Amino acid sequence: MLTIKFIRDNQTMIAKRMEVRNIDVTSRLNKVIETDDQKKAIQSKLQAIQSEMNNISKEIGILFKNKQIAEANAAKSKTSDLKEESKMLSQDLAQKEEELLGLLLQIPNLPHASVPSGKTDADNEEIRSGGEMPSFTSKVFPHWDLAKEYDIIDFELGNKLTGAGFPVYKGKGARLQRALISFFLDQARDAGYTEIMPPLLVNQDSGYGTGQLPDKEGQMYHVGVDNLYLIPTAEVPVTNIYRDVILEVNDFPIKNTAYTPCFRREAGSYGKDVRGLNRLHQFDKVEVVQIQHPEKSYETLDAMVAYVESLVQKLELPYRIVRLCGGDLG
C-alpha cells in the first residue's frame, strides 16, 4: 500500500505510472490528500482541546487550594464541556482515519518500470520459450474429451456433486494429480524451501494483507457466519505469516512452499475459456513464496522464474515465459 507521504511527494508520477495499468487514479489521489488534510485538522483541534484540558486541570487544583471555590467549579464545568467536545472529535478522527485507509486500499501498487503498456494478453512481452511443441498428423481432441474417454477427470460428476468448475479426478487422473503435487513439493524442499501446511480459510485481515480485499472480494468464497474466506491461493495464508512481523536483514531470504486446494468464484467467466480445466472454482496448486530484502526483489524474482522453468524442463513440457503488460496485471 502506498503511504500518504509518498503520494503527496509523487502525485504526478503515480498518476503517470498507473496509465500503464490503464487506470486513472487522479481523483483518488486528490481525495486521499483532501481526506488527510481533514484528518490533520481534526487531529490538531483535538490536541489543542486536550492541551487546554490539562492546563485547566492544573488550575482547578490551585483554585481549590486558594479557596476560590466558585472559580474552581466554573473551571470544572468548562472541563466537562471540553471532554464532550474531545469525545466527539475522537469519533470524527477515527471515522476519518477509516475513510482514509479505505481510499488508500483503492490505489494499486505501482507497476515496475519494465512493465509494458497494453490491455490484453496479446500485449504481453515474451521473454523466452522452451521445450518442443508436439506436431500432430491426425485429428486433435480437446483435453476434456480425452479426460472423458480415458475416465481420468469427470466434469459431469463434479457438476452433480457441487456445480460447474469442481471436477472429480478418478483413477490414473487422481494418481497423476497426487504425484505432481508430491513432485513439486519435493523439488521445492530440495531447493531450500520450507514446507507449510496452512489453513484453507483466512480472516479479513489476511485478505487485506495480500490485496484480495477490498476490491477482489467478489472472487472469493465467503463463509458469512464466521466472516472467513476460502483461500484463492496458498500465497494468502503463507504471506500473512509475516504480516505485522518485523524481520532482520539476517532473516532473509525466507523461502516457503505450500500445497493447498484453491477456491475462486471466477465471477463473470464464460464461453470457451471456461471449458474443461480452465477457470476452475476449485483446483490444486503448489506455491513457492520468498520474503526478501527489497533491494534484491527482482534478482529473487528472476531466480524463482528460473527455478520454475527448471521444473517444467524436467517434465519435458513446452513453455513460454512472458512479462505481463499493465492491463493484464490484475
N, C-alpha and C positions, 0 to 999 in steps of 0.2 A: 504494500500500500504506500502511495506517495505521501510524504509528510507535507504539512501546511507550509513550512519554511521553504521546502523545495519548490512547491507550487508558486509561492509568492516570488521567489527568485528566478523562476524559469517558465513563467506562464506562456510566453510566446513560443518557446522551444517545445514545450509539452504539446501544445496545440498542433504544431507543425509535425512532430513525430507521430501523433495519433492519426494524421491524414494517411499514413502508410497502412493503418488498420481500417481505413475508410470510416473513421469515427470523428465526428465534430464534437469536441469537448469544451469549446469556448464558453458556452453558457454555464456548464457545470463548474468550470474553473472560477468564473466570476461569482457564482453562487457560493462556492467554498470560501472565497475571500470575504464576501459580504457577510456570510454567517459567522466567520471567525471574528470579524470586526464587531459584530453584535455581541458575540460571546465575551470578547475582551471588555466591551463597555459595561456589560452586566458584572463581570468579574471585578472591574475597577470600582464600580459603585458599591459592590458587596464588601470589598476590602476597606473602603472608606467608612462604611457603616460599622464594621467590626472594630476598626480602629477607634471610632468615636465612642462605641460602647465600652471599650477598655478604658478610655480616658474618663468617661462618666463614672464607671465603677470605682475608679480610684478616688474621684471627687466625693462620691457618696460616703465613703469611709471617713474622709476628712470632715465633711459637713456634720455627720453624726457625732464625731469626736468633739467638734466645736459647738455642739448643742444646737445646730441650725437645722432643726427637725423639718420645718416646712420646706426649706430648700432641698433637703435630702430626699423627702418624699416626692417632690416635683422631679428631681433627677431620676428617681426610681421609675416614675411614671413614663418619663421620656425613654428610659432604657427598655421598658416593656413595648413601647411603640416601635423602637428600633429593632427589637428582637422579632417582632411580627414582620416588619419590612425585610429583615435579613432572611427570614424563613421563606418568604415569597420569592426573593431574589435567588436563593439557593435552588428553589424548584425551577425557576426560569433558566438558571445556569445549567442544571442537569438536563433540561429539555433541549437547550441549545447545543450542548455537547453531544447528545444523542443524535440530533439533527445533523450536526457536522460530521460525525462518524458515518452516518448513512450516506452523506454526499461523497465522502472520501472513498467509500467502498464502491461507488458507481464509476470511479475513474480507473480504467485498466492500467496495468504497469506499462511502461514504455517499451516498445519493441526495440531490439538491438539494432545498431546501425547497419548490420549485414542483412537485415530482413528486407526482401524485395517488395515493391509495391505489387498489388494485384487483388483480385476479388474471388477467384476460384482456384481449384487445384490445378487448372490448366496453366496458371501463372506461377506455380511452384518451380523452383530452380533445381534441376537435377545436379547433384554433386558428383556421384559416380554410380555405377551399376556393376553387377557381377553375376556369376552363375550362368548356366546355359538354359535358355528358353527352349522347351521341347517343341519339336515340329511334328505335326500330325498329318498323316496321309489319308486318314479316314475321317468320318464324321465325329465331331467333338460334342460331348454331352456336358451340360452344366453340373456342378457338384451336387446339387440337390437331387438330380435324377440318379446319379451314381450312388449317393448315400442310400437312396431307397432301394436300388437294385441289389446292393450288397448288404442291406439291412444293418447298417452301422450307425445311422442317425435317423431318428423318427420324428419328423416335424409335426405330423398329424397327431401322434400320440401326445406330444408336448402341448399342442393346442387343446386337446381333450382334457389333460390334467390341469393346465394352468391358463394357457392362451397363446396367441402368436408370439414368437420370439423367445420361447422357452423349450428348446429341443431336448429330446431324450437320446442319449448316446447308448448304444447297445453293442454287446459282443466285442468284436475287434475294435469298434469305434470307441467304446468305453476304455478298453485297454490302451489304445493309442493315446487317448486324451490323458490318461493317468501316467503313461510312460513319458510323454512330453513334459508334463509338469515336473516329474522327478528329474528328468534330464536337465531342464533349465535350473532347477533349484540346486542340483549337484554341481553344475557348472559354475553357478554364482558362488557357491561355497568355496570351490577351488580357486576362484578369482579374488577371494578375500572378503566376500560379503557375509554378514551375519544374518542367519535366517530368523525371521519374525513371523509369528502366527497371531495376527491382530484380530480384534472383534470385527464382525461383519456389519455392525451398526455403530454409528457415531453420533455424538451430540451436536447441538447447534454451533458451539464454539469451534469444534473441529471443522465443521462445514465452512465457517468464515475463515478459519486458519489457512485453508488451501484454496480459497476463492470459489468454492462451489456455491456459497451463499454470498450475497443475496440474489444475484441475477440468474443462477442456474438451478434454482430450487425446483423448477418445473421438470427438470431432467432426472430428479432423484425420487425414489420411493420413500414416502414419509410415513412413519408409524405415529399416527396422531395422538393416541392415548399417552404415549411415553415421550413424545416430541423427539424421536430419534430418526435417523436417516440410514437406509441401506447404502453401503458404500458403492460409489461408481467405479472405484479402483482402489487397490491397496495403498496407493500413494497417499490417500487421505489419512488413514489412521497412522501409517508409518511416519509420515512427515510431521504429524501432530504430536508424536512422541517428544519432539524437541520444541514444541510451542511453549513460550514463556520460560525457556531454559537458557541460561547464559553459558555459552561454551568458551573454552580457552583455545588459543591457537594450537596448542599441542594436541587437542582433541581431534583435529582434522587429519585425514578425511574420515568421516563416519560412513560406513558402507553397509546398507541393509538390503535384504531381499525378502520378498513375501509372496506366497501363493494365496489367492483368495478367489472365490466366485465374485463376480462384479455385477451390479444391477443398475440398469439405466432405462428410463422410460422411453427415451428416443422420441419424444413428442414431436409430431409433425413429419416424421419419416414416412415415406410412401413410395410406391412404384417399384421399379426394377431393383433399386438399391436396398430393398428390404427382403429380397428373396434369399432362401437358404440361410447361410451363416452370416449374412450381412445384417448389421443393425439389430443384433440380438438384445433382448431385455435382460437376459442372464447369460454370462459367459465366464470362462476361466481365464485367469491371467497371472503370470509370474512377473512381478515388478522388481526393478532394481532402483534404489534411491541412494544418492550420495549427498551428504551435508559437507560443504567445502567452503574454504575462505573465498570471499567474492573475487579477490584478485586472481584466483585460479579457476573461476567458474567455467570459462569457455575451454580452457585446457582440459578440465574434467569432463565437460560435455563431449569433446572430441574423443577422449579415451573411452567413454561409455558407449558412444556410437561404434567405435572400432571393436569393442568387446561384443556388442550385439551382432555386429557384422560377422565376427568370427564364428558365432553360434549358427548363423544362417548358412555359412560356408560349410560347417561340419555336417549340416543336414542336407547339403548339396542342393539348395533351393536357389532359384533365380531371385534377384532383389534389386531394388533401387533405393538410393539414399537421396533425399530431397531436402532443400531448405524451404520451409513453408513461407508463402507470401503473407503479407499483412492481413489480407481478407480471409485467409484460411487458418489463422492462428486460433480462433475461438472454436 
